[in-house]
Each structure stands twice: as C-alpha cells, then as structure tokens.
Amino acid sequence: MNAHTEAENYLLDFHRRIVSSTSIAFGAVPASLNGVVHASSYHALASMLPLDDNALSVVDIGCGDGHLLGLLAAQKHRGLRLIGVDMSDGELDVARAVLPADIALLRERAQDLSIATGSIDVVLSHMALMLMGDLEQVFSEIRRILRPSGLVAFIVGGKGLLEPVRHLYLNELRPILREENISLCLHNERTTSEEGWRTLLSPSFTDCRFADVDLRIDATPTEIWDSFLSTTYDVDLLSSEGQEKLRKRTMAALASHCDSNGKLRYGCGLRLVAARAR
Ligand SMILES: C[S@@+](CC[C@H](N)C(=O)[O-])C[C@H]1O[C@@H](n2cnc3c(N)ncnc32)[C@H](O)[C@@H]1O
C-alpha cells in the first residue's frame, strides 16, 4: 500500500477508534430516491443493481464495515461476486466478522487497486468517494477495473443537513473550529457540485446521471448531538473542551425548535451519481 496522506492518516485513526459509525447513522434511516422510499440510502444504492441471476461482479469502494455488501449478499442473486475495498483495518475487521466468507475484502487505497483490469461489472460506493484525495486517480482505477459500459454508482454528500439544524449547527461549529485552528480538509471541493462530478467523470465515463437522496428522521436534540459526535469528522477533530462547548450551544439552539414531543425534524440531502464506463 502506498504512503498515506495526512487526511488518510486521520481517517484511519478515526475508523480505528469509532467503527461502524456510518452504518449506525444511516443504516436505519428511510431514504427517498426518485419518489420511492427505500429502507435506507444503502438500499437505495443497492436498487441500482439488475435484479436477475446473471453473473455480476460488484466492487464496493470504501466499504467500511461491509453494511452494503451484507445487504447485497442477503439478496441471494446467483452469480453475484462481491468484493469490498477499504484502507481501514478497523472497519475491515468488523466486515470480515459479519460477512459471508466468499466476499473478498481488500485492504487497499482506492487510488491503487489490485483488482484485474476489465474484470468488474459494477462499482458502488456509499458515503466514501467525497473523502478521497486524488480523485482523478480513483476514477482512473475505477475505469480500469470496469468492463466497457460497466456501471459506477455512488452516494455522496449532497444538499447536506436540512434547516433548521443546518443553520443552528454550522453557526455554532464554525467559530469553534476557527478558535481551535482546525484546518484539515477532508473533502474535495469538486465533490460539492454536479459540475464538479461531471468534470471528474467525463474523461472516462459517459451517461452521467444525478438524483437527490433525501433522508428524514424525527429526533431529540440529544440524539442529534450523539449522531454528530460519532459521525462528523469536524466534531471529532475538536478538543474535548471544544466538543463540550459545541454540545451545549447546539443543544440550546435546537431545543427552541422542538415540537411537543421534544423532537425536531432532522435530515439531510445526499446525492446519487451514476455513469457508464466509456
Ligand atoms: C464515511 S465511511 C463510509 C463507509 C461505508 N461505505 C458505509 O457507508 O458504511 C468512509 C470509508 O471510506 C474509507 N476510505 C476513505 N478514503 C479511502 C481511500 N483512499 N481508499 C480506501 N478507502 C478509503 C474509510 O476508511 C471509511 O471506511
């Protein structure tokens, strides 16, 4: 495996300390895609696969604890060959413990895959690609392993947190990040817009499509804070004093927006991107 960047070293450390955070946060939140409500954003992504028993090789890039691979394996398509790729030993250890033994798990960087050229029909990825550096190289590798007209489909951040939580949370977070001089950037600016994704994909992919994936959940301020604390890299980067300051301010700001059950509507907008290998 090539040397890791500073951002990758941070991600490796995070995913060693806090495993399965993404599947815990997103695994049971209903997600609507093109007017259909799926059990979660993982199910929405899984719906991109053809529902037949023809031979199909599928790779999940940045597979984490293997939640998506587990869903795909449970569909019991004959002919489905599954491979997970992640650089985190912490997440892959969990994946290995829960997934069927015939799912191959590779500990490697998406920028440098060991998978044979042209051997894969579908590449999927859930909430991982926007974190990766050198995305040109990542997509060059994805194109290399895909057969011609093979499918790449991935879910990444989109519109982000919904109001009022977005405004309340970001207003409190930004000054504390500044006070603590935290500048580690964990996302690639081009991954925040359709235009950016098109630019990244266009050298090797065609038929680029985008769709919103909307998640909604009613939660108490404490539940919302707990989810920020366990899934948000920006919050994890703060000192414990910074986290406590943010917790108090966020809880106070959210409390005034709760309904009579002490809950408020919480959710976020993700983006599904799909394209075909040229
Ligand atoms: C937010 S987690 C999502 C995990 C999983 N896809 C899910 O949704 O449950 C991002 C994952 O991407 C992995 N990752 C980030 N950059 C990577 C890279 N360059 N190569 C391989 N894996 C990477 C991390 O180790 C982490 O497991």
Ligand as a Chemical Component Dictionary entry (heavy atoms), coordinates in Angstrom:
data_LIG
# 
_chem_comp.id                   LIG 
_chem_comp.type                 NON-POLYMER 
_chem_comp.pdbx_formal_charge   0 
_chem_comp.three_letter_code    LIG 
# 
loop_
_chem_comp_atom.comp_id 
_chem_comp_atom.atom_id 
_chem_comp_atom.alt_atom_id 
_chem_comp_atom.type_symbol 
_chem_comp_atom.charge 
_chem_comp_atom.model_Cartn_x 
_chem_comp_atom.model_Cartn_y 
_chem_comp_atom.model_Cartn_z 
_chem_comp_atom.pdbx_ordinal 
LIG C1  C1  C 0  -17.768 7.501 5.904  1  
LIG S1  S1  S 1  -17.046 5.901 5.783  2  
LIG C2  C2  C 0  -18.278 5.015 4.818  3  
LIG C3  C3  C 0  -18.148 3.518 4.973  4  
LIG C4  C4  C 0  -19.210 2.696 4.224  5  
LIG N1  N1  N 0  -19.162 2.901 2.797  6  
LIG C5  C5  C 0  -20.591 2.999 4.747  7  
LIG O1  O1  O 0  -21.275 3.830 4.152  8  
LIG O2  O2  O -1 -20.978 2.428 5.786  9  
LIG C6  C6  C 0  -15.767 6.157 4.581  10 
LIG C7  C7  C 0  -14.895 4.939 4.348  11 
LIG O3  O3  O 0  -14.025 5.212 3.243  12 
LIG C8  C8  C 0  -12.769 4.670 3.543  13 
LIG N2  N2  N 0  -11.771 5.406 2.738  14 
LIG C9  C9  C 0  -11.538 6.740 2.741  15 
LIG N3  N3  N 0  -10.577 7.043 1.857  16 
LIG C10 C10 C 0  -10.187 5.869 1.277  17 
LIG C11 C11 C 0  -9.248  5.534 0.268  18 
LIG N4  N4  N 0  -8.489  6.462 -0.308 19 
LIG N5  N5  N 0  -9.125  4.236 -0.093 20 
LIG C12 C12 C 0  -9.901  3.271 0.503  21 
LIG N6  N6  N 0  -10.796 3.530 1.466  22 
LIG C13 C13 C 0  -10.961 4.815 1.842  23 
LIG C14 C14 C 0  -12.612 4.885 5.043  24 
LIG O4  O4  O 0  -11.637 4.020 5.586  25 
LIG C15 C15 C 0  -14.018 4.602 5.535  26 
LIG O5  O5  O 0  -14.199 3.249 5.878  27 
# 
loop_
_chem_comp_bond.comp_id 
_chem_comp_bond.atom_id_1 
_chem_comp_bond.atom_id_2 
_chem_comp_bond.value_order 
_chem_comp_bond.pdbx_ordinal 
LIG C1  S1  SING 1  
LIG S1  C2  SING 2  
LIG S1  C6  SING 3  
LIG C2  C3  SING 4  
LIG C3  C4  SING 5  
LIG C4  N1  SING 6  
LIG C4  C5  SING 7  
LIG C5  O1  DOUB 8  
LIG C5  O2  SING 9  
LIG C6  C7  SING 10 
LIG C7  O3  SING 11 
LIG C7  C15 SING 12 
LIG O3  C8  SING 13 
LIG C8  N2  SING 14 
LIG C8  C14 SING 15 
LIG N2  C9  SING 16 
LIG N2  C13 SING 17 
LIG C9  N3  DOUB 18 
LIG N3  C10 SING 19 
LIG C10 C11 SING 20 
LIG C10 C13 DOUB 21 
LIG C11 N4  SING 22 
LIG C11 N5  DOUB 23 
LIG N5  C12 SING 24 
LIG C12 N6  DOUB 25 
LIG N6  C13 SING 26 
LIG C14 O4  SING 27 
LIG C14 C15 SING 28 
LIG C15 O5  SING 29 
# 
